[in-house]
Amino acid sequence: MTAPAWLSLLAPIPPDAKPQRKPVASAEQLANGTAGPIAGWVSVSVHLSKPEYGLRHVLITLDENGQLLSGSDHVMFVRETTPDDIATLTEHESVGGRFEKDSSFLGTYWKMMLESAPDGDDENSVVRSSEKRTPSDAEVASLRRIIADVLDRT
């Protein structure tokens, strides 16, 4: 069995994936009128998971007028597991950041290899490698394509 095609950073989202849309502010903040400037903001997300291979999360934030504020694509790959399928080595890769009114993008590309204890104790996790850089123009264009696709489904 091979990993699904969608389990790759900036890969197309499967056609049957259903985005979830919810307010950024809590229900309590909205009910009490204390949400302030985020009162009308919305998060749109797609969660995809295949536990033996990894997971993927696309997250988009829109303001009260539907203007794109931020977006990200994050993939976590399972690289090693214990015999009882506890992930002990995972690779995390993401592109995300803020979209400005002039349509520029202020974001970051991250890639990290994380080794975790078989007992699931996150305090004993060790970063094996880490890379941080500005995303390429091609990566930003791919992120924009994914965002447009997800928003077309809502």
C-alpha positions as CSV (number, residue, x, y, z in Angstrom):
1,M,0.0,0.0,0.0
2,T,1.4,3.4,-0.9
3,A,0.7,6.8,0.6
4,P,-2.2,8.7,-0.9
5,A,-1.3,11.4,-3.5
6,W,-2.8,14.2,-1.4
7,L,-0.3,13.5,1.4
8,S,2.3,15.8,-0.1
9,L,2.8,19.5,0.6
10,L,0.9,21.6,-1.9
11,A,-0.6,18.6,-3.7
12,P,-4.2,18.9,-5.0
13,I,-6.9,18.3,-2.4
14,P,-9.0,15.2,-3.2
15,P,-12.3,16.0,-4.9
16,D,-14.3,14.4,-2.1
17,A,-12.7,16.5,0.7
18,K,-15.2,18.7,2.5
19,P,-13.9,22.0,4.0
20,Q,-15.2,23.0,7.4
21,R,-16.1,26.6,8.0
22,K,-16.4,28.1,11.5
23,P,-16.0,31.4,13.3
24,V,-12.5,32.4,14.6
25,A,-14.1,33.9,17.7
26,S,-15.5,31.6,20.3
27,A,-19.3,31.2,20.7
28,E,-19.0,32.9,24.1
29,Q,-17.2,36.0,22.6
30,L,-19.8,36.2,19.8
31,A,-22.8,35.8,22.2
32,N,-21.3,38.4,24.6
33,G,-20.3,40.9,21.9
34,T,-16.7,40.7,23.1
35,A,-15.1,39.3,19.9
36,G,-13.9,42.8,18.8
37,P,-12.3,43.0,15.4
38,I,-12.4,39.2,14.8
39,A,-16.2,39.1,15.3
40,G,-16.8,38.3,11.6
41,W,-13.7,36.4,10.8
42,V,-14.0,32.8,9.6
43,S,-11.6,29.8,9.5
44,V,-12.0,27.4,6.6
45,S,-10.1,24.1,7.0
46,V,-9.6,20.7,5.4
47,H,-8.3,17.8,7.5
48,L,-7.1,14.7,5.8
49,S,-5.7,11.7,7.6
50,K,-4.3,8.3,6.8
51,P,-2.8,7.3,10.2
52,E,-0.2,4.8,8.8
53,Y,1.2,7.5,6.5
54,G,0.4,10.8,8.1
55,L,-2.0,13.7,7.9
56,R,-2.6,17.0,6.2
57,H,-4.2,20.2,7.3
58,V,-5.1,23.2,5.1
59,L,-6.2,26.3,7.1
60,I,-7.5,29.6,5.7
61,T,-8.6,32.7,7.6
62,L,-11.0,35.2,6.0
63,D,-12.1,38.6,7.4
64,E,-15.7,39.7,7.8
65,N,-15.8,40.7,4.1
66,G,-14.5,37.4,2.9
67,Q,-11.0,38.9,2.2
68,L,-8.2,36.4,2.5
69,L,-6.0,37.1,5.6
70,S,-3.9,34.0,5.9
71,G,-3.4,30.4,4.7
72,S,-1.3,27.4,5.2
73,D,-0.7,23.8,4.2
74,H,0.8,21.5,6.7
75,V,1.7,17.8,6.2
76,M,3.0,15.4,8.8
77,F,4.5,12.2,7.5
78,V,5.0,9.1,9.6
79,R,8.5,7.8,9.0
80,E,9.0,5.2,11.7
81,T,6.6,3.5,14.2
82,T,6.8,1.0,17.0
83,P,5.3,-2.5,16.5
84,D,2.1,-1.2,18.0
85,D,1.9,1.7,15.4
86,I,3.0,4.6,17.7
87,A,4.8,7.1,15.5
88,T,8.3,7.7,16.7
89,L,9.8,9.6,13.8
90,T,7.7,12.2,11.9
91,E,8.5,14.7,9.3
92,H,6.6,18.0,9.3
93,E,6.5,20.3,6.2
94,S,4.5,23.4,5.8
95,V,4.0,26.7,3.9
96,G,1.9,29.4,5.6
97,G,1.6,33.0,6.3
98,R,-0.3,36.3,5.9
99,F,-1.7,37.7,2.6
100,E,-1.4,41.5,2.4
101,K,-4.0,43.8,0.8
102,D,-1.5,44.5,-2.0
103,S,-1.7,40.6,-2.7
104,S,1.9,40.0,-1.5
105,F,2.5,37.1,0.8
106,L,4.5,37.2,4.1
107,G,5.2,33.6,5.0
108,T,7.5,30.8,5.9
109,Y,8.4,27.4,4.6
110,W,9.2,24.9,7.5
111,K,10.5,21.4,7.4
112,M,11.4,19.5,10.5
113,M,12.2,15.9,11.5
114,L,10.9,15.0,15.0
115,E,11.8,12.0,17.0
116,S,9.3,11.1,19.8
117,A,9.4,8.7,22.6
118,P,7.4,5.5,22.1
119,D,5.3,6.3,25.2
120,G,4.0,9.5,23.4
121,D,5.6,11.8,25.9
122,D,6.1,15.0,23.9
123,E,8.5,16.5,26.5
124,N,11.1,13.9,25.4
125,S,10.8,14.7,21.7
126,V,14.0,15.6,19.8
127,V,14.3,17.7,16.7
128,R,16.6,15.8,14.3
129,S,16.6,18.4,11.6
130,S,15.0,21.7,10.9
131,E,14.8,24.1,7.9
132,K,13.2,27.5,7.8
133,R,13.1,29.8,4.7
134,T,11.0,32.1,2.7
135,P,8.7,30.2,0.4
136,S,9.5,30.2,-3.3
137,D,7.2,32.0,-5.8
138,A,6.1,28.6,-7.1
139,E,5.2,27.4,-3.6
140,V,3.2,30.6,-3.0
141,A,1.4,30.1,-6.3
142,S,0.6,26.5,-5.4
143,L,-0.7,27.6,-2.0
144,R,-2.9,30.2,-3.7
145,R,-4.3,27.5,-6.0
146,I,-5.1,25.2,-3.1
147,I,-6.8,28.1,-1.2
148,A,-8.9,28.9,-4.3
149,D,-9.9,25.3,-4.7
150,V,-10.9,25.0,-1.0
151,L,-12.9,28.2,-1.0
152,D,-14.7,27.2,-4.2
153,R,-16.0,24.2,-2.2
154,T,-17.6,26.3,0.6
